[in-house]
């Protein structure tokens, strides 16, 4: 497909796309609420929001008289000190990263997570050094669906929008990339369903990064066969 031709870089979302962290974050948020005698039976129902936005939502919804920055730090500390081992790669994540590395693409992370937690996770998973640019919620004035982070990546890579590809699991991420003029591949391993990602503007949608990886390998094999004929 044309969106894969002449690529110079890729920008990948972290939570829900590359790693399976969303349910872990939900568990930690509920643990923090229980500390303040607030118990929930189900999910917080805020997938798609950044951890910082969830903290704001919790403070406002439950009228907690606690500084936002203190809760953010508490959330980060619990993840780093108690829950890091629960964060795993989504299927195909390692393969797709190695594929892009072998293609010599520039690679970026664009996440709505905090910089401190993002760096800790990338280092824990031993992939920190793979990325040329890391954009987090601390690096932009507006998070997704605002395109600011993607525009920073375009400038950092010194490329045109049609020379990189974004990979996202949420409609906010898809919208952010499209607003920057970037083609987007959606994966349903995180927040949103296929029809929602397509409606938001995703060019193609895969179940996960493993399915995307298999598709790319198949396309490469077809191209090699055509070139040898």
Residue pairs with C-beta under 8 A, 6 or more apart in sequence:
1 203
1 204
1 219
3 165
3 183
3 185
3 203
3 204
4 165
4 216
4 219
6 162
6 163
7 103
7 105
7 163
7 164
7 165
8 105
8 106
8 157
8 159
8 163
8 164
9 105
9 106
9 107
9 108
9 132
9 153
9 157
9 159
9 163
9 164
9 165
10 100
10 105
10 106
10 107
10 108
10 164
10 165
10 166
10 167
11 107
11 108
11 109
11 110
11 150
11 153
11 164
11 165
11 166
11 167
11 177
11 182
12 18
12 107
12 108
12 109
12 110
12 166
12 167
13 109
13 110
13 111
13 166
13 167
13 168
13 169
13 170
13 173
13 190
14 21
14 109
14 111
14 113
14 118
14 121
15 21
15 22
15 25
15 111
15 112
15 113
15 190
16 22
16 47
16 90
16 169
16 170
16 189
16 190
16 191
17 90
17 167
17 168
17 169
17 173
17 187
17 189
17 190
17 209
18 89
18 90
18 93
18 97
18 109
18 209
19 87
19 88
19 89
19 90
19 93
19 121
19 125
20 87
20 88
20 89
20 90
20 189
21 87
21 121
22 47
22 190
22 191
24 79
24 83
24 86
24 87
25 51
25 54
25 75
25 79
26 43
26 44
26 47
27 83
28 75
28 78
28 79
28 83
29 44
29 54
29 58
29 75
30 40
30 44
31 78
32 58
32 71
32 74
32 75
32 78
33 39
33 40
33 58
33 62
36 62
36 64
36 66
38 62
44 54
44 57
44 58
46 53
46 54
46 57
47 170
47 190
47 191
48 170
48 171
48 172
48 191
48 192
49 57
49 112
50 112
50 113
50 137
50 143
50 144
51 72
51 75
51 112
51 113
51 114
51 117
51 137
52 68
52 72
52 112
52 114
52 137
52 143
53 112
53 143
55 68
55 71
55 72
55 75
56 68
58 64
58 71
59 66
59 68
59 71
64 71
72 114
76 114
76 116
76 117
76 120
79 87
79 117
79 120
80 117
80 120
84 120
84 121
84 124
87 121
87 124
87 125
89 125
90 187
90 189
90 208
90 209
91 189
91 208
91 209
91 210
92 208
92 209
92 210
92 211
92 212
92 213
92 214
93 209
95 209
95 210
95 213
96 209
96 210
96 212
96 213
96 216
97 107
97 127
97 130
99 213
99 216
99 217
100 107
101 107
101 130
106 132
106 133
106 157
106 159
106 164
107 130
107 131
107 132
107 133
108 131
108 132
108 133
108 134
108 135
108 153
108 156
108 157
109 118
109 122
109 131
109 133
109 134
109 135
109 136
110 135
110 144
110 149
110 150
110 153
110 166
110 173
110 176
111 118
111 135
111 136
111 137
112 136
112 137
112 143
112 144
112 172
113 121
113 136
113 137
114 136
114 137
114 138
115 134
115 136
115 137
115 138
115 139
116 138
118 134
118 136
119 128
119 134
122 128
122 131
122 134
132 156
132 157
133 152
133 153
133 156
133 157
135 149
135 152
135 153
137 143
139 149
139 152
140 146
140 148
140 149
140 152
141 148
142 148
143 149
144 170
144 172
144 173
144 175
144 176
145 171
145 172
145 173
145 175
145 176
145 179
146 176
146 179
147 176
147 177
147 179
147 180
149 176
150 166
150 176
150 177
150 179
150 180
150 182
151 180
153 164
154 160
154 161
154 164
154 180
154 182
157 163
157 164
161 180
161 181
161 182
161 183
162 181
162 182
162 183
164 182
165 182
165 183
165 184
165 185
166 173
166 174
166 177
166 182
166 183
166 184
166 185
167 184
167 185
167 186
167 187
167 209
167 212
168 174
168 176
168 177
168 184
168 185
168 186
168 187
168 197
168 202
169 186
169 187
169 188
169 189
169 190
169 191
169 192
169 197
170 190
170 191
170 192
171 191
171 192
171 196
171 197
171 199
171 200
173 184
174 184
174 186
174 197
174 200
174 201
174 202
175 200
175 201
177 183
177 184
177 201
178 184
178 200
178 201
183 203
184 201
184 202
184 203
185 202
185 203
185 204
185 205
185 206
185 212
186 192
186 194
186 197
186 198
186 200
186 202
186 204
186 205
186 206
187 205
187 206
187 207
187 208
187 209
187 211
187 212
188 194
188 197
188 205
188 206
188 207
188 208
189 207
189 208
189 209
192 200
194 205
197 205
198 205
206 212
206 215
